[in-house]
C-alpha cells in the first residue's frame, strides 16, 4: 500500500479484513475545519500593514484567528464518512483515537469543538502533543498503545506530521486528508 494516500473522505480508508485496526486521527483540518484559516488572517494583515515586521503580523494574525475560532463553529469534514469508519472499525474490534498538536490547556475548547461537529469527546481518547514534539515521536514514545492492534493507520492533513510518523514508524499506513471546503 502507498504510505501517503491523499483522501477527502473517510470512506477512502482501506481497512484490512480480519485485522484489528487502530486509527490515529488528527483533529484540525482533518476531522473538522473552520471556513477561515490562519493564512487568511495573515495575508489580510500583511496587505493592510505591509511595512510592519513579520513577527508583529504573525502575532496579530494568531490573535484574530483565535478570536474568529471562538466566535464561529467548526464544521465536520466528512460526518457520514467518519460515522461509517467508526462502524467499520468497531466491527473489526478496533479503535479510533485522536492525536493533536493542540495544547492540553485547550481540552475544554476541544470538547466544545467535538460537540459542535456532532461527536462526543468522551467516546474517544484524545492525545495532545502540546506542540512539544512531532506526532511520529509522540506515537513512538507511546508505542504501548499500539500493541493490541494488528494494523495501524494515521490520518492527518499535514505532510510534516505524516513524514514524522513514517520516519519514526515506517510500518504505519498514512493518509493525508485534503479538506474540500464548501464556501
VMD Tcl script that draws the C-alpha trace (Angstrom):
set ca {
  {0.00 0.00 0.00}
  {1.19 3.51 -0.77}
  {2.26 5.11 2.50}
  {0.98 8.57 1.57}
  {-2.53 8.32 0.16}
  {-4.42 11.58 -0.31}
  {-8.10 11.31 0.62}
  {-11.04 13.67 1.00}
  {-13.44 11.21 2.65}
  {-13.03 8.74 5.47}
  {-14.75 6.21 3.16}
  {-11.45 6.06 1.24}
  {-9.57 4.47 4.18}
  {-8.72 0.87 3.38}
  {-9.20 -1.40 6.37}
  {-7.58 -4.81 6.12}
  {-10.12 -7.62 6.51}
  {-9.97 -9.53 9.79}
  {-7.20 -7.31 11.22}
  {-7.94 -5.29 14.36}
  {-7.15 -1.65 13.44}
  {-6.02 1.34 15.43}
  {-6.86 4.60 13.67}
  {-4.88 7.63 14.85}
  {-6.60 10.75 13.53}
  {-5.67 14.43 13.65}
  {-8.33 16.99 14.63}
  {-7.79 20.36 12.92}
  {-8.35 20.29 9.14}
  {-8.80 16.52 9.30}
  {-11.94 15.79 11.34}
  {-13.07 19.42 11.48}
  {-12.32 22.77 9.89}
  {-13.20 26.44 10.00}
  {-14.05 28.43 6.88}
  {-11.17 30.83 7.54}
  {-7.62 29.71 8.26}
  {-4.62 31.38 9.85}
  {-3.23 32.24 6.39}
  {-6.39 34.20 5.58}
  {-5.77 36.48 8.56}
  {-2.03 36.66 7.98}
  {-2.47 37.73 4.35}
  {-5.17 40.27 5.23}
  {-2.99 41.92 7.90}
  {0.11 41.84 5.72}
  {-1.87 43.55 2.96}
  {-3.20 46.23 5.35}
  {0.13 46.75 7.13}
  {2.86 45.97 4.55}
  {5.62 47.80 6.45}
  {5.14 46.06 9.80}
  {7.60 43.32 10.86}
  {6.58 39.74 10.06}
  {6.57 38.81 13.77}
  {4.04 41.55 14.50}
  {1.86 40.41 11.58}
  {2.03 36.80 12.79}
  {1.06 37.76 16.34}
  {-1.88 39.84 15.12}
  {-2.98 37.05 12.77}
  {-2.83 34.48 15.58}
  {-4.92 36.74 17.82}
  {-7.53 37.37 15.11}
  {-7.65 33.71 14.11}
  {-8.16 32.62 17.73}
  {-10.92 35.22 18.17}
  {-12.55 34.01 14.94}
  {-12.50 30.40 16.20}
  {-14.13 31.43 19.48}
  {-16.96 33.20 17.66}
  {-17.54 30.69 14.84}
  {-18.34 26.99 14.98}
  {-16.19 24.38 13.27}
  {-17.61 22.11 10.57}
  {-17.11 18.37 10.26}
  {-15.04 17.50 7.21}
  {-16.97 14.30 6.40}
  {-19.55 13.36 9.04}
  {-21.16 10.46 7.15}
  {-17.81 9.01 6.09}
  {-16.48 9.25 9.63}
  {-19.60 7.56 11.06}
  {-19.10 4.71 8.58}
  {-15.39 4.45 9.51}
  {-16.30 4.21 13.22}
  {-18.79 1.45 12.43}
  {-16.29 -0.48 10.29}
  {-13.52 -0.15 12.90}
  {-15.86 -1.32 15.66}
  {-16.86 -4.40 13.61}
  {-13.18 -5.37 13.45}
  {-12.70 -4.83 17.21}
  {-10.53 -1.78 16.61}
  {-10.36 1.71 17.99}
  {-10.16 5.31 16.80}
  {-8.12 7.80 18.80}
  {-7.19 11.41 18.15}
  {-3.73 12.95 18.21}
  {-3.48 16.73 18.03}
  {-0.73 19.31 18.28}
  {-3.10 21.39 20.40}
  {-2.11 22.11 23.98}
  {-3.85 20.25 26.81}
  {-4.94 23.57 28.30}
  {-7.47 23.69 25.43}
  {-9.30 20.49 26.42}
  {-12.47 22.45 27.18}
  {-12.35 24.08 23.71}
  {-11.67 20.70 22.09}
  {-14.68 19.16 23.86}
  {-16.86 22.01 22.60}
  {-15.47 21.63 19.07}
  {-16.34 17.92 19.12}
  {-19.86 18.69 20.35}
  {-20.34 21.29 17.63}
  {-19.40 18.81 14.88}
  {-21.68 16.11 16.31}
  {-19.14 13.94 18.15}
  {-18.98 13.01 21.83}
  {-15.45 13.78 23.06}
  {-15.78 11.15 25.79}
  {-16.33 8.40 23.18}
  {-12.70 8.79 22.08}
  {-9.26 9.01 23.65}
  {-7.61 12.31 22.68}
  {-3.84 12.77 22.99}
  {-2.17 16.19 22.96}
  {1.44 16.79 21.85}
  {1.28 20.37 23.21}
  {3.42 21.28 20.17}
  {6.39 19.86 22.09}
  {7.29 17.01 19.75}
  {6.41 15.61 16.35}
  {3.48 13.26 16.09}
  {5.82 10.47 14.94}
  {7.97 10.86 18.05}
  {4.85 11.01 20.25}
  {3.45 7.77 18.81}
  {6.86 6.09 19.04}
  {7.13 7.03 22.71}
  {3.58 5.77 23.36}
  {4.10 2.57 21.40}
  {2.43 0.60 24.21}
  {-0.97 1.76 22.95}
  {-0.15 0.21 19.55}
  {0.47 -3.34 20.77}
  {-3.07 -4.77 20.94}
  {-3.66 -3.80 17.28}
  {-2.76 -5.73 14.15}
  {-2.71 -2.73 11.83}
  {-2.23 1.00 12.47}
  {-3.46 3.87 10.29}
  {-2.51 7.53 10.74}
  {-4.65 10.33 9.22}
  {-3.50 13.97 9.11}
  {-3.71 16.98 6.81}
  {-0.05 17.99 7.18}
  {2.86 16.49 5.26}
  {5.21 17.27 8.15}
  {3.14 15.14 10.54}
  {2.87 12.27 8.06}
  {6.61 12.38 7.33}
  {7.43 12.31 11.03}
  {5.22 9.24 11.54}
  {6.84 7.49 8.58}
  {10.29 8.42 9.91}
  {9.63 7.02 13.39}
  {7.25 4.15 12.48}
  {7.55 3.28 8.77}
  {5.13 0.36 9.05}
  {2.14 2.66 9.76}
  {-0.18 3.32 6.82}
  {-0.63 7.07 6.41}
  {-3.40 9.04 4.77}
  {-3.28 12.74 4.00}
  {-6.71 14.28 4.48}
  {-7.46 17.03 1.97}
  {-10.36 19.15 3.19}
  {-12.77 20.11 0.43}
  {-14.42 23.15 1.89}
  {-17.74 24.35 0.58}
  {-17.86 28.12 0.83}
}
mol new
graphics top color blue
foreach p $ca { graphics top sphere $p radius 0.5 }
foreach p [lrange $ca 0 end-1] q [lrange $ca 1 end] { graphics top cylinder $p $q radius 0.2 }
display resetview
